[in-house]
Amino acid sequence: MNDKPRIAIILGENTSAGGARYDMSKSYFDAVVRAGGLPFGIPYVADLTPLAAREFDGFISVGGRINFPTEWYVDGDASRFPRSDRLAVDRALMEAFLERDKPVLGICNGMQMLACLHGSRMVSEIRALRPDIIPHDGEGLLHPARIVSGTALARMADAPEIEVNTFHREAVVEVSRKVVACAHAPDGVVEAIEVPAYRFAIGLQWHPEAMPPDHRGHRVFDAFVEAARQA
C-alpha cells in the first residue's frame, strides 16, 4: 500500500496565447516527487473541487498571469492580465482545502490569491510604486529574500536570507491582520506570506520549483509534503 501523500496541483495555461491549452512546468511535479509526495494535475472542472478536497492531502496553486478580481487591488488599480477559466476553480480549490485545514502552498500567482482571500491587497505593476523598486520580472534575475525570524518559513529555511528568482509584475502591498509577511526583497516587496490560522498555508512570490534541488527553498516542499502526510 502506498502511503505517500497525494498532492493536487492546479494546471497552468497559456494565457499569453489565448488560453486554449494547459501549459506549465514539469518542475512543480518533480519537486513534489523529490519531497516524497504523489502529484496530480487538476484541470479546470468545477465539479472536481469537492472530490479533490476530500481525496487529496494537499493543494498547490502554481504561478501564472491571470485576471484577479478588481477588489483584490488597491483603490484605482486592476489586473492587466487576460481573463482565465482557471480563476474560479483555483479559488474554489484553495478555499475547500483551507476549510478542511489541509496544507496549501501558493506560488507566485498562488501566493497573491492566498493573501487576497484573507483580506490583503495588491498592485498590478510593482515597479510603478516607487523609483527604488528593483527589477522583479525577468529570466535569470535573482535577488536576496530576507526571512522574518520566528515565522514558519524561517524554521523551514533555517537561514535569515536566501537568494530567490523573480518573475512577477504584480505584488501584495497591503497585508491584512490575518496574514504574516514572512520574507521581503531588498526594496521591501513582500516575497512570502503565511496564514497562521491554518496548519500550513504558505505563499511564496518566487518559484522554488525552478531553483536547483539543493536550494534551501526546496525545504518548503519538504515541509508541505510532510504536513500533507499528517492531513
N, C-alpha and C positions, 0 to 999 in steps of 0.2 A: 504493500500500500504506500502511495507517495504522499508524504506529509508536508511537502513544500507548499508554502502559501501561494495562493493564486491571485495574481495581480491584474486588475482591469486597467487598460491603458486606452484612453480615448484616441482614436486615429486622427492624424493631421490631414490637411487637404491643401490642394494647390490653389489657394485663393488668388494668387497673382496671375493665374492662367484660367480664371473662370470658375474655379471650384468644382470642376467636373470629375476630379479624381481624388481618392485618398492618397496622401503623399506625406511620408515622414521618414526620419532617420531610423535605421535599424538599431542605433546606439542605445535608445531607450530600452529596447528588449534585451540587448546584450548586458546592460548594466543591471537589470533585474535578475538575469540568469546568474551573473557573477556573484550577486548578493545572496543567492540561494532561493530565489523565487521562480514561479512559472508565469510568464507574461502572456496576456491575451489582448488582442486588439479589439476595441469596441467600435462598431460603426454607428452612424447617426440614425438609430432606430429607437424612437421614444419608448416603445413597448419593452425594450430590453432593460430599461432603468431599474424597475423593481427586482427583476431576476438577477441582474448584476450585483446590486447592493446586497441581496440575500446570499448569493452563491460565492462571491469573490471576497477576498480577505483584505484588500487594499485597493486604492484608486490613485492613478497618476493622470493629472491634467497637463498635457505637454505644451511646448511652445507653439506659437502661431501668430498670425496677424489677422484678427477678425474684429468685426464691429461690435463693440460693447454698448450697453445702454447709456444714453446721454447722462442719466442721473448718477452714473459712476464717476463722472468727470467733475472737475472744479467748475464753478459757475462760468458760463460763456464758452466752455470748451466742449468738444465732442470728438468721437473717433473719426479718423481719416481712412480707416481700413474698410475693405469690402464687407458687405453683409454675408453671413455664413450660415449654412444649415447646422453647423457644429454647435453654436451657442446654446440653444435650448437643451440639447441632450447633455452637453458638457456640464452646464449649470445644474441640471436635474440630477446627474450622477454625483456631482460633488456634494450637493445638499443631501442626497439619500445616504451616502456613505458617512457623512458627518452626523446625520441623525442617528445612525446606528453606532456612532463613535468608532468607526473603523478608520484605519490610517489613510490620510490624504496627503499627497505630495504634489504641489503645484510648481511647475517650471515655467519661467518667463511669463507668457500669457496666463498660465495656470496660477502663478503667484498673484498676479493682478486680480484675477477672479476671486481667489480665496480672500484677499484683503478687502475687496469691494463688497463681497457678500456679507462682510462683517463691519460695514459702515465706513470704510476708508474711501478715499477718492484719489483720482489720478489725473494726469495730463497727457495730451496726445503727442506732444513734442517737447521732450525734456530739455533740449538744448536752447529752446526759446525762453526758458525760465530766467537764466542769469548768464552773463558773459563768461563766468568761470567754469561752467559745466564742461567737463571733458567729453571727448567723443565716446559714445556708447553703442554705436551701431556699425560694426564693420568686421569683415572677415580678418582673422588674425589679431584683432585688438585684445589686449589683456590689461587689467589693472588690479591693484590690491583691493580686497574687501576686508574692512576691519570688523571683527565679530564682537558683539557685546558680551561681556563676561556675565556668567550666571544664567545664560539662556540655554535652551535645549540644543541649539545649534553649536554653541561653544563647547558643550560636552561632547558632541559628535565629532567636531573638527579637532578638538584638543589643541588649538592654536589660536593666538589672538588675531591672526591675519592670514588670509590665503590669497593666492593670485587666481583671478577668475577671467573667463572670456566675457564678451559683451555683444549682444545682438538686439538691442531694443531702442525704439524711439519713444515709446510710452513709458511712464513710470508712476508709481504710487508716491504722492507728495503729502497727503493728509492721512495720518494713521489714527484710526479710532481707538477708543479705550479698550475695545475687545481684542486688539491686535498689538503685538510687540514687534517693533522693528529691531531685528537682531543682527543686522550687518549693514554697513554703509560703504559706498565708494569714497575715494579721497575728496570728492566735491560735495559729499553729503547725501547723494542719491541713495535711496533705500535699496539695498541689494538682497535682503532676505527678511521674511516675516514669519511669525508663529502665532497661533491662536491658542492660548493656554487653557481654554475651556475644554479642549479635547485631548485625548491621549496622545495623538500625533496628528498635527495639522500644521505643516511647514510649507512655505513658499520660497523659492529661490529665483532671483531675477536672471541669474546666469544659467548656463547649460552644463551641468556637471557630467551629463552623459557623453558630452563631446570632449571632455578632458581625458588625459591618459588614465588608465585603470589604477595607477598608483597615486593619483592625485587625492589629496585629503577630502576633496568634495565628494568623492565616491562613498565616503563613510555615511553620508546621508542615505544613500540607497541601502547600505547595510542596516542602519537603524530602522529605516522604513520597513524593510522586509522582516526584520525581527519583530517589529510591532505588529505586522500583519500576521505573523506566526502565532501571536498571542490573541488575535482577534476572536 
